[in-house]
Amino acid sequence: MPNWTPFTLVTETLEQLSGPVLPVGAVLAVRGASQERGTAFFVHPRFALTAAHVVTFGGDDRTAVATSIRLDLGGVRCSPGRVAVPSPWLESTDPTFDFALLRFDEVVCPPELTYVIETISEAIARTATGATEVAKAMAEGAGAAVATAMARIVGFHSSIREEIDVAVEQASTQLTYPVRNLPGHSGAPISLGTNSAGRPVAIGLHTSHSDSDGRGRGLLPTQPQLLEAIALLDTFLPLQEEQ
């Protein structure tokens, strides 16, 4: 699935979208359910990804709730109109579905700043052509059952932006990497440089940390998973702007 963007299947085209495009970065700090703090990143001018556990309550009430988002430049705030959480997460907190899709009512992020999604192997293959120098991938991981690369996690802790370089291993859609606990980074993009068009590349999002082995966990949502989330957006109640 090289460079796939599921939002090309959304009925609106970029030309039809309206609203102010704010000259801000594509990574945002999020305050969600029960004041849970995390990170989100744009994969389309009106759509962003974050971790499902940031925007859902625990226990039996796993309903997506109003989410306040602070953009990472200028203290500008905006909120999504809808949030979709995959049903496997709502039903059993399946960690392979720990992501949520945020849809904004207006264009929020400039198209050139939105992330594209690739697997590590795709990014390594592209890196070999010299298309990116931000993070140097280890080419020996290309095509292997477990692909490896040096990547960067960009997230927020107490509204302060942090960038952490990690050695990521990817097996199927699951990512693991040695890293300290990262408060506020759930949903943060795990990035691997830029593509030939200069857009940042995400190979997944950070979801959790295990104290037992000192490793972080992340996932790469598949195209079917994201398309299902798009289809679910209108089944969730509209969110209310936080007062």
VMD Tcl script that draws the C-alpha trace (Angstrom):
set ca {
  {0.00 0.00 0.00}
  {2.60 2.61 -0.99}
  {1.68 6.19 -0.12}
  {-2.00 5.32 0.21}
  {-4.33 8.00 1.48}
  {-7.79 6.67 2.37}
  {-9.24 10.16 2.32}
  {-9.19 10.19 -1.47}
  {-12.29 8.04 -1.05}
  {-14.10 10.65 1.02}
  {-16.82 12.32 -1.06}
  {-15.53 15.86 -0.54}
  {-12.58 16.99 -2.62}
  {-10.04 19.46 -1.31}
  {-11.40 22.13 -3.67}
  {-14.85 21.75 -2.13}
  {-13.63 22.13 1.43}
  {-13.95 25.55 2.96}
  {-12.73 27.34 6.03}
  {-9.57 29.05 7.22}
  {-6.34 27.12 6.73}
  {-4.25 27.94 9.77}
  {-0.49 28.19 9.16}
  {0.36 25.75 11.93}
  {2.12 22.44 12.31}
  {0.44 19.11 11.73}
  {0.98 17.81 15.28}
  {-1.33 18.90 18.11}
  {-1.72 18.45 21.84}
  {-5.03 16.80 22.80}
  {-7.12 16.88 25.97}
  {-9.76 14.19 25.76}
  {-11.85 11.96 28.03}
  {-11.42 12.46 31.78}
  {-8.84 15.16 31.00}
  {-6.62 12.52 29.37}
  {-3.79 14.23 27.54}
  {-2.30 12.98 24.32}
  {-1.14 13.98 20.85}
  {-2.77 13.95 17.41}
  {-1.50 14.50 13.89}
  {-3.16 15.47 10.61}
  {-3.30 13.01 7.72}
  {-5.61 15.28 5.67}
  {-6.49 19.00 5.96}
  {-9.62 18.02 7.93}
  {-8.73 14.66 9.49}
  {-6.32 13.77 12.29}
  {-5.34 10.57 14.11}
  {-4.83 10.03 17.83}
  {-4.96 7.09 20.26}
  {-8.42 5.74 21.07}
  {-7.75 5.63 24.81}
  {-7.17 9.40 24.80}
  {-10.72 10.15 23.66}
  {-12.67 7.35 25.36}
  {-13.60 6.65 28.96}
  {-12.51 3.42 30.64}
  {-14.77 0.83 32.20}
  {-18.07 0.09 30.56}
  {-18.60 3.59 29.19}
  {-16.33 3.67 26.15}
  {-18.00 6.53 24.31}
  {-16.04 9.13 22.35}
  {-16.43 12.48 24.10}
  {-15.86 16.16 23.41}
  {-12.20 16.75 22.73}
  {-10.32 20.00 23.14}
  {-7.28 20.34 20.90}
  {-4.54 22.93 21.17}
  {-2.52 23.49 18.05}
  {1.21 23.47 18.53}
  {1.88 27.02 17.30}
  {0.46 30.28 18.56}
  {-1.79 28.74 21.20}
  {-4.64 28.48 18.66}
  {-7.41 26.10 19.74}
  {-9.94 24.20 17.71}
  {-12.14 21.15 18.24}
  {-13.20 18.37 15.86}
  {-16.83 18.01 14.90}
  {-16.76 14.20 15.09}
  {-14.58 11.45 16.52}
  {-14.76 7.82 15.37}
  {-13.33 4.95 17.42}
  {-13.06 1.43 15.89}
  {-15.60 -1.03 17.27}
  {-12.96 -3.62 18.39}
  {-11.55 -1.01 20.76}
  {-14.96 -0.06 22.12}
  {-15.92 -3.72 22.60}
  {-12.71 -5.17 24.07}
  {-9.98 -2.49 24.07}
  {-8.13 -4.48 21.40}
  {-4.70 -2.77 21.38}
  {-4.35 -3.29 17.62}
  {-7.26 -0.84 17.23}
  {-6.09 1.81 19.70}
  {-6.60 4.72 17.33}
  {-9.29 7.33 16.76}
  {-10.09 9.45 13.74}
  {-10.93 13.13 14.30}
  {-12.90 15.02 11.65}
  {-12.95 18.80 11.65}
  {-15.78 20.87 10.17}
  {-13.34 23.13 8.36}
  {-9.96 22.84 6.74}
  {-7.49 23.21 9.60}
  {-4.09 22.03 8.39}
  {-2.33 23.14 5.19}
  {-2.22 20.18 2.77}
  {1.56 20.33 2.43}
  {1.96 19.78 6.20}
  {-0.29 16.73 6.51}
  {1.33 13.34 7.06}
  {1.32 10.56 4.51}
  {1.34 6.97 5.77}
  {3.87 4.34 4.76}
  {5.24 1.13 6.19}
  {8.88 1.05 7.28}
  {9.79 -1.08 4.26}
  {8.19 1.42 1.88}
  {10.02 4.28 3.55}
  {13.31 2.38 3.42}
  {12.86 1.68 -0.28}
  {12.17 5.36 -0.89}
  {15.08 6.43 1.31}
  {17.43 4.34 -0.82}
  {16.66 6.69 -3.70}
  {17.77 9.68 -1.62}
  {14.29 11.16 -1.27}
  {14.68 11.81 2.46}
  {17.57 12.52 4.82}
  {15.72 13.44 8.01}
  {15.86 9.91 9.45}
  {18.35 7.42 8.01}
  {16.69 4.03 7.68}
  {18.61 0.82 8.09}
  {18.22 -0.80 4.68}
  {18.90 -4.32 5.91}
  {15.41 -4.34 7.41}
  {13.71 -3.87 4.03}
  {11.57 -6.79 2.98}
  {12.19 -8.73 6.20}
  {9.43 -10.12 8.40}
  {10.51 -7.55 10.97}
  {11.58 -4.23 9.41}
  {13.73 -1.83 11.41}
  {14.52 1.86 11.08}
  {15.52 4.92 13.06}
  {12.42 7.05 13.45}
  {11.21 10.05 15.44}
  {8.30 10.45 17.85}
  {6.87 13.97 17.98}
  {4.52 14.62 20.87}
  {3.56 16.89 23.75}
  {4.17 16.68 27.48}
  {2.50 19.45 29.51}
  {1.98 21.38 26.25}
  {5.72 21.30 25.53}
  {6.67 19.74 22.21}
  {9.21 16.89 22.39}
  {11.04 14.98 19.67}
  {12.56 11.60 20.54}
  {14.60 9.43 18.16}
  {13.96 5.69 18.49}
  {14.97 2.44 16.77}
  {11.63 1.02 15.60}
  {10.84 -2.58 14.74}
  {7.72 -3.25 12.69}
  {6.05 -6.66 12.37}
  {2.82 -6.46 10.40}
  {0.94 -3.42 11.78}
  {2.62 -3.48 15.21}
  {5.59 -1.29 16.21}
  {7.96 -1.66 19.18}
  {10.94 0.44 20.25}
  {13.10 1.02 23.35}
  {12.04 4.29 24.93}
  {11.30 5.82 28.32}
  {7.72 6.38 29.39}
  {6.29 9.29 27.37}
  {3.42 11.03 29.20}
  {1.13 12.92 26.85}
  {2.52 11.22 23.74}
  {-0.27 8.71 23.14}
  {-1.32 9.23 19.53}
  {1.96 10.93 18.57}
  {3.21 10.28 15.03}
  {6.18 7.97 14.60}
  {7.79 9.63 11.61}
  {10.43 8.70 9.09}
  {11.50 11.87 7.32}
  {9.68 13.34 4.34}
  {8.63 12.00 0.98}
  {9.65 13.32 -2.43}
  {6.95 16.00 -2.20}
  {8.34 17.22 1.12}
  {5.42 15.95 3.21}
  {6.18 14.25 6.55}
  {5.87 10.46 6.57}
  {4.19 8.58 9.46}
  {4.94 4.90 9.92}
  {2.51 4.68 12.84}
  {1.35 6.28 16.08}
  {2.59 5.79 19.64}
  {0.01 4.09 21.87}
  {1.61 2.77 25.07}
  {4.69 1.94 27.12}
  {5.57 -1.22 29.04}
  {7.58 -0.83 32.24}
  {8.37 -4.55 32.22}
  {10.58 -4.41 29.13}
  {11.13 -0.66 28.76}
  {9.68 -0.63 25.26}
  {7.10 1.56 23.62}
  {4.26 0.21 21.53}
  {2.72 1.69 18.42}
  {0.56 0.67 15.50}
  {0.07 1.43 11.84}
  {-3.68 1.57 11.05}
  {-4.42 -0.36 7.87}
  {-6.37 1.10 4.99}
  {-9.47 -1.05 5.75}
  {-9.37 0.03 9.39}
  {-9.26 3.70 8.46}
  {-11.98 3.33 5.84}
  {-14.17 1.69 8.49}
  {-13.45 4.61 10.84}
  {-14.47 7.07 8.11}
  {-17.72 5.16 7.62}
  {-18.36 5.23 11.38}
  {-17.85 8.98 11.83}
  {-21.51 9.92 11.40}
  {-22.69 7.16 13.74}
  {-21.12 8.98 16.70}
  {-22.86 11.99 18.25}
  {-21.54 15.40 17.18}
  {-19.04 16.82 19.63}
  {-19.68 20.02 21.54}
  {-17.15 22.83 21.62}
  {-15.57 22.95 25.07}
  {-16.49 26.10 26.95}
}
mol new
graphics top color blue
foreach p $ca { graphics top sphere $p radius 0.5 }
foreach p [lrange $ca 0 end-1] q [lrange $ca 1 end] { graphics top cylinder $p $q radius 0.2 }
display resetview
